Amino acid sequence: MPLQIIGAGLGRTGTVSLKVAVEQLGFGRCYHMLETLGNPGHTALWRDVAAGQPDWDTIFAGYGATMDYPACTCWRELADYYPAAKIVLSVRDPEKWFDSVRATIFQPANKETMANPDLAGIVGLMNGVHPDRYDRDAMLAAFRRHSQAVIDGVPPERLLVYEVEQGWAPLCAFLGVPVPETPFPRANVRAEINEVFAQARHADGTLDVGRMQRMMTGKLPPR
């Protein structure tokens, strides 16, 4: 099935909560960085994307929505490829966003991890949005620039600018579905993300991507 929802918000803007939310709303599985790392072969597919040869149908086979990296870096291309899909731009206070990414995916301990050749495509796409991952001012400017580009580049009727603190109401109204009786999901995976990185990291700082993928899919117990 084609994507129905394209998440244009950068990672650590509530994208895990949004993933769970749209799945609860009946839009099928939602692709996320967790799927990228948990699906063998997908890091290679994203290398092709970075090289200008995307195979969107293969990447998103079986998914009705996408959130988070690396797909959020390709929101413009995805919006063109899936013209009926709605765009959700998840946002938060830029300072809090930087503190969050600094404490998780872009923490200094992950510098060697990000240099792993298996992640070259994903990291290259991230660099296209924010090349100076460890510079606060540059990252804050990149966050604002990305958000404004989405706002300027998507017709208003196709776009929802959204903070997860707003809960179900604006999201459901935008997607045209009833508000569930259950509370809005509040997923915070900071500890889990850091644990996976820590356990998949070699002593020299490089990353065992295969081990990370097996951990993501639950096939390998933690050490």
C-alpha positions in Angstrom: 0.0 0.0 0.0 1.3 3.5 -0.6 2.3 5.8 2.3 -0.7 7.7 3.7 1.3 9.8 6.2 4.8 11.2 5.8 6.5 12.5 9.0 8.8 15.4 8.1 9.9 16.1 11.7 13.4 15.4 12.7 14.2 12.7 15.2 13.6 13.4 18.9 10.5 15.5 18.2 8.2 12.8 19.5 8.5 10.6 16.5 8.3 7.3 18.5 5.0 8.5 20.1 3.7 9.5 16.7 4.7 6.1 15.3 2.7 4.4 18.0 -0.2 6.8 17.6 -0.7 6.4 13.8 -0.5 2.7 14.1 -3.2 2.8 16.8 -5.3 5.0 14.5 -5.3 2.2 11.8 -2.8 3.5 9.3 -0.8 0.3 9.3 2.8 -0.1 10.3 4.9 3.1 10.6 8.4 3.1 9.3 11.0 4.6 11.7 14.7 4.6 12.3 14.0 1.6 14.5 12.8 -0.3 11.4 15.8 1.0 9.4 18.2 -0.6 11.8 16.0 -3.6 12.5 15.5 -4.7 8.9 18.5 -6.4 7.4 19.3 -4.8 4.1 17.7 -1.5 4.7 20.9 0.4 5.4 22.0 -0.6 1.9 18.7 0.7 0.5 19.3 4.0 2.2 22.8 4.2 0.7 21.0 4.0 -2.7 18.7 6.8 -1.6 21.7 9.0 -0.7 23.2 8.2 -4.1 20.0 9.4 -5.8 18.6 6.0 -6.7 15.7 5.4 -4.2 13.6 2.4 -4.3 10.7 3.7 -2.2 8.4 0.8 -3.0 10.8 -1.7 -1.5 11.7 0.4 1.5 8.1 1.1 2.4 6.6 -2.2 1.4 4.0 -3.1 4.1 4.0 0.4 5.7 1.3 3.0 5.7 3.3 5.8 7.4 6.8 7.0 8.2 8.4 9.0 10.9 11.9 10.0 12.0 15.2 9.6 10.3 16.2 8.9 7.7 12.9 9.3 5.8 12.3 12.8 7.3 15.3 14.1 5.4 13.6 13.1 2.2 10.2 14.6 2.9 10.1 16.6 -0.4 10.9 13.6 -2.6 8.4 11.4 -0.6 5.7 14.1 -0.9 6.1 14.1 -4.7 6.2 10.3 -4.9 3.1 9.8 -2.7 1.0 12.8 -3.8 -2.1 11.6 -1.7 -0.1 11.3 1.5 -0.5 13.9 4.3 2.5 15.5 5.9 3.0 15.8 9.6 5.8 18.1 10.8 6.5 17.3 14.4 8.3 20.1 16.2 9.4 21.1 19.7 11.5 23.8 21.3 14.8 23.8 19.4 16.9 24.1 22.5 15.2 21.1 24.1 15.5 19.2 20.8 19.3 19.8 20.7 19.7 18.7 24.3 17.8 15.5 23.4 19.7 14.5 20.3 23.0 15.4 22.1 22.1 13.0 24.9 21.2 10.2 22.5 21.9 9.7 18.8 24.4 12.5 18.4 26.2 12.1 21.8 30.0 12.5 21.5 30.4 8.7 22.2 28.7 8.0 18.9 31.1 9.9 16.7 32.9 6.7 15.7 29.6 4.9 15.4 28.4 7.5 12.9 31.6 6.8 10.8 30.6 3.2 10.3 30.5 2.5 6.5 27.3 0.6 6.9 25.6 3.8 8.0 27.1 6.0 5.3 23.8 6.5 3.5 21.8 7.4 6.6 24.5 9.7 8.0 24.9 11.3 4.6 21.2 12.1 4.5 21.4 13.5 8.0 24.4 15.6 7.1 22.3 17.2 4.3 20.0 18.6 7.0 22.5 19.4 9.8 26.1 18.8 8.8 27.5 20.2 12.1 25.9 17.7 14.5 28.0 18.7 17.5 27.7 22.4 17.2 24.7 23.8 19.2 24.2 27.0 17.2 24.5 25.3 13.9 22.1 22.6 14.9 19.5 25.1 16.2 19.7 27.0 13.0 19.4 23.8 11.0 16.4 22.7 13.0 14.6 26.0 12.3 15.7 26.0 8.7 14.3 22.4 8.2 11.0 23.3 9.8 10.5 26.4 7.8 11.4 24.6 4.5 8.6 22.1 5.2 6.1 24.9 6.0 7.1 26.8 2.9 7.2 23.7 0.7 3.9 21.9 1.5 0.4 23.3 0.8 -1.3 24.2 4.0 -4.2 21.8 3.5 -1.7 18.9 3.2 0.4 19.9 6.3 0.0 19.6 10.0 2.6 21.3 12.2 2.3 19.4 15.4 3.7 19.0 18.9 3.0 15.7 20.7 1.9 17.6 23.8 -1.2 18.5 21.8 -2.4 14.9 22.0 -5.0 13.3 19.8 -7.4 16.1 18.8 -5.4 18.0 16.1 -3.8 14.8 14.8 -7.1 13.0 14.4 -8.9 16.1 12.9 -6.1 16.4 10.3 -6.2 12.7 9.4 -10.0 12.5 9.4 -10.4 9.8 12.0 -12.2 9.6 15.4 -10.3 10.4 18.6 -9.5 7.2 20.5 -10.7 6.7 24.0 -7.2 5.6 25.1 -4.6 8.1 26.2 -2.2 9.5 23.6 1.0 7.3 23.7 3.9 8.9 25.4 6.9 6.9 24.3 10.3 8.0 25.4 13.1 5.6 24.3 16.2 7.6 25.3 17.4 4.9 27.7 16.7 2.1 25.2 18.5 4.0 22.4 21.5 4.5 24.5 21.6 0.9 25.7 21.5 -0.4 22.1 24.3 1.9 21.0 26.4 1.0 24.1 26.0 -2.8 23.6 26.6 -2.7 19.9 29.7 -0.5 20.1 33.1 -2.1 19.8 36.0 -1.1 22.1 37.4 1.2 19.4 34.1 3.1 19.1 32.9 1.6 15.9 29.5 0.0 15.6 28.5 -3.6 15.0 25.5 -2.8 12.8 24.5 -6.5 12.5 24.4 -6.8 16.3 22.3 -3.6 16.5 19.9 -5.0 14.0 19.5 -8.3 15.9 18.9 -6.4 19.1 16.3 -4.2 17.4 14.4 -7.3 16.3 14.8 -9.1 19.6 16.8 -11.9 18.2 19.9 -11.4 20.3 19.7 -11.0 24.1 21.5 -8.0 25.7 25.0 -8.8 26.9 
